[in-house]
Amino acid sequence: MSENLEHDARPVVVIVGGGVSGTLTAVNLLRQEETKIKIILIEPRAQAGLGLAYSTPCSEHLLNVRASGMSAFADDPGHFLKFAKEADATIDENTFVSRKFFGHYINSILEKSCIQAARRNVSFKHICSEVIDIERQEEYKIFLANGQTIQANAVVLALGNLSAKKPRWTANLSEGSENYLHDPWDNKRLQKIAPEQNVLIIGTGLTAIDKLVQLAEAGHKGKIYAISRHGLFPRPHTIKPSAAEKLSTHICASTKLTFGSVKTNARSASDWRNVIDGLRADTQKWWCGLEHKEQKRFLRHIQTYWDVHRHRMAPQISEIVEKLKTTGQLTLSAGRIQSFEEIDGQVKVVLRHRHQSHDTTIVVDRIINCTGPQSKLDTVDSLLLQNLQKRGLVQSHPLGAGIACTSDGAVIDKLGTPQQSLLAIGPMLKAQLLESVAVPELKIQARATSQRICAFLGK
Ligand SMILES: Cc1cc2nc3c(=O)[nH]c(=O)nc-3n(C[C@H](O)[C@H](O)[C@H](O)COP(=O)(O)OP(=O)(O)OC[C@H]3O[C@@H](n4cnc5c(N)ncnc54)[C@H](O)[C@@H]3O)c2cc1C
């Protein structure tokens, strides 16, 4: 089956992935006035705009950015706050709104933009499927899992937060083991965890925090163990932002000197968060100007500490986690899994600790993989990326995470050529830009991506 475009002379833009990145790219294309185009968004989820983060059914999963910082439009910073206040007058600029509500916001913007654009001969269609391959001919030929093929003049890859194939350490768990939840977003399996069961969470980032919140909300009584290499949870936001401070962090070509200055400032600041937040506007430029060896140094020595301070959790979420810790129900460890052994429906796990000379053995009923989204091309579970790599349309970023792109998102093929009609946006650009995950950056990327496409099609 092929999408029938024979009587339609308008150029076709295919957006692969309908999370926030893909949907906001579509919204920006729908809002532009000059280019008459047909936009096709391919996303397996029934609703566009949600993606991984905002498709959670759990109302206790809160945004990790205040309402004032979550506008979908760079030129209208108050847009989300206004929308949220109309829905609930108790929301103010400092509220951490639920992620579910934010997904509804993005989806409703898309719906509104579609209605307005129809009058200008710009159309939009969401196809509920997965793209499994793309061939570059004169145009692009897109292959869908449902058997459909589509010809496109330009393609945007908005693949987002991809999950990893099963890691090597699961090899000694039996195939299809009831004990192991590889997909932490599989709510059906999560809900089947009985309140008295003991749970091991592997990973201590925001995915792990989400699972702790869900377990707490479900009235979980059993022991919960969480382990990661450094054993660090994201730091909390304050309830209200602290007063702005005049801070002059010395940003330079050396990661060591830059983060030395960050540390010094953080010690003297009235709130260390001001130092981290004060760098936000300059982070991408600083990162792109660093030498490769300095970027690698950051990833090896600083990134874990940076991430826990930069990607913080809402104070209400932090309270839930603290309660689990102080009551002794939750044990947090720094280290790694030494071995697994399945015995009578449970799993004996040996933990090797980072700061202790002896191992500990725990017995758990369920293990939840919360190692978070992955971006290494050879470990992500994406048939599309495997095929694009085979065709030489994409190559791994030199830092080993995500795909090689220019800073404005042109995908660099195997021959090293940036492709003006194959663009990427979102978390796959993290190695290129460092800050390429959260909505404040994505809304800017989405606008720039749509402008690039219009410039390409209009030439
Ligand atoms: C748990 C969690 C909480 C977060 N909370 C916040 C927050 O509070 N504030 C904030 O600013 N940021 C937050 N983030 C960061 C988040 O990454 C971004 O906000 C944003 O959701 C990323 O959107 P995306 O569209 O790039 O990726 P995703 O949301 O991952 O969406 C990508 C979409 O692409 C689709 N897709 C992938 N491959 C294909 C294919 N081959 N064919 C078709 N479709 C495909 C997927 O189905 C998915 O829906 C959070 C992230 C996570 C994981």
The ligand as an ORCA input file, in Angstrom:
! r2SCAN-3c Opt
* xyz 0 1
  C      10.508     10.123     32.569
  C      10.873     11.416     31.945
  C      10.458     12.613     32.498
  C      10.784     13.829     31.920
  N      10.320     14.975     32.476
  C      10.605     16.161     31.870
  C      10.100     17.406     32.382
  O       9.418     17.416     33.394
  N      10.416     18.552     31.751
  C      11.193     18.568     30.617
  O      11.447     19.628     30.057
  N      11.686     17.405     30.111
  C      11.418     16.221     30.699
  N      11.903     15.061     30.192
  C      12.748     15.129     29.022
  C      12.022     14.632     27.771
  O      12.978     13.878     27.062
  C      11.510     15.716     26.904
  O      10.734     16.595     27.635
  C      10.657     15.244     25.751
  O       9.639     14.426     26.197
  C      11.418     14.538     24.673
  O      10.538     14.432     23.606
  P      10.905     13.656     22.290
  O       9.761     13.822     21.383
  O      12.225     14.088     21.784
  O      11.085     12.151     22.735
  P      10.018     11.064     23.200
  O       9.111     11.610     24.202
  O      10.811      9.874     23.570
  O       9.179     10.767     21.893
  C       9.722     10.114     20.764
  C       8.608      9.422     20.039
  O       9.134      8.836     18.862
  C       8.471      7.624     18.612
  N       9.339      6.794     17.770
  C      10.568      6.319     18.054
  N      11.029      5.583     17.026
  C      10.074      5.618     16.062
  C       9.956      5.033     14.774
  N      10.924      4.278     14.259
  N       8.825      5.255     14.060
  C       7.818      6.025     14.572
  N       7.873      6.601     15.805
  C       8.992      6.390     16.525
  C       8.201      7.040     19.976
  O       7.065      6.200     19.944
  C       7.971      8.295     20.839
  O       6.628      8.547     21.042
  C      11.595     13.840     30.747
  C      12.030     12.634     30.205
  C      11.668     11.425     30.781
  C      12.154     10.152     30.154
*
